[in-house]
Amino acid sequence: MARVYLIIGIISLAFTIFAFIDCIRTRDEDVRGIPKIFWAILIVLLSPFGGILWFALGKERYSRRPAQTQVGTGPRAPDDDPAFLRQLGEDKAREERIRELEARLAELDDDQDKPKN
């Protein structure tokens, strides 16, 4: 029977430490009810019930599934994204300007290489 109490005590201590660390690492904006320092004290004093209260009442819960987004505001495929398409157009124009400049430089280079009569 002593082993059972020892195991329960170790599990209770581990849960209390976990809840305390979680409380300390939680942002102040995500704490409900009372200030974070009071939650930390409550977790330690009411072990393990303080940890249960912390997870049930003190910490803001977030849904694991993504929030419902309005049509057209979520991520888009690259071919549907106007910014991406605009960037492609700018890249194409930039490449064309570079080709034109290289062609002009090649012509100037050819003109300088020709012997003057």
N, C-alpha and C positions, 0 to 999 in steps of 0.2 A: 504494500500500500504506500510505503514511503517513496517508491520509485514513481508512482503515479503522481503524487504531490510534487515531486521534484520536476517531473516532465511538465506538468501544468504550470509550475512556477517559472520554469525557463521559457516556456511559450508565452506566458504573460509578460515577462520581462522583455523578451524580444519584441512583442507587439507594442509595448509601451515605448520602447526606444525607437521603433519604426515610426510610431505616431508622433512622437516628440520631434524627431528629425524632419518629418514631413511638415509639421506645423511651423518649424523654424524656417524651412526653405520655401514655404508658400508666400507668395506676394501679399502685401497688406490689402490690396484691392480685392483679393479672392477670399478673404476671411469674413465670415458672417457672424452676426450676433455680438460678440464681445471682442475687444482688442486681442491681437495675437499673443501678447505676453501673458494675458490671463488664461488663454487656451493652453499655453505651454505649462503653466502652473497647474491647471486643472488636470491635464493629462498625467502629470507626475503624481499628484496627490490622490487621484481617484483611479489609480492603476488597477486593472486594465479598462475599467468603465470610462475613464476619461478619454482614452483612445477611441473607444466606440462612439462616444459623444462627438469627438472631433470629426470623425469621418461621416457621421450621420447628420450633424447639425452645423459644424463650424466651418467646413471647407466648401467653397462654391463648386458645384458639380458641372461638368461639361459633357455634352453628348458626344459619343464616339462617332456617330454618323455625321456626315457633312451637313451643314445647314442648307435648307432649301434656297436655291438661288433663283432669281428672276431669269426669264428667258433672255438670252443674249448677254448676260453679265458674267457668265462663268468662263472657264478656259475655252479657247477656240482652237480649232485646227489651224495650222500655219496658213493654209490657203484661204481661210475665212477672216484672218486678222488683218485689218487695214494697215496697221503699223508695220507688220511684217512685209506686206505687199509693197508699201511705200519704200521700205528699206531696200527691197529687191530692185525697185525702179531706180533708186539713187545709186545702188551699186552698179547697175547696168550702165547708167549715164556716166559714172565715174570711169568705168572700164573703157567706154567709148572715147572719152576725152583723153585718156592715157594713150590709146591707140593712135588718135589723131596727132597728139604731140610727138609720139615716137616716129610717126610717118614724116612729120615736118622736120624733125631733127635728122632723120635719114636723108631727106632731100637736101637739107643744108650741108650735111656732111658730104654728099655726092657732089654738090656744087663746088665745094672747097677743094675737093680732090681733082677736079677737072683742070687741065693746064690752061692757062690764060694765053690767048693768041695775040 
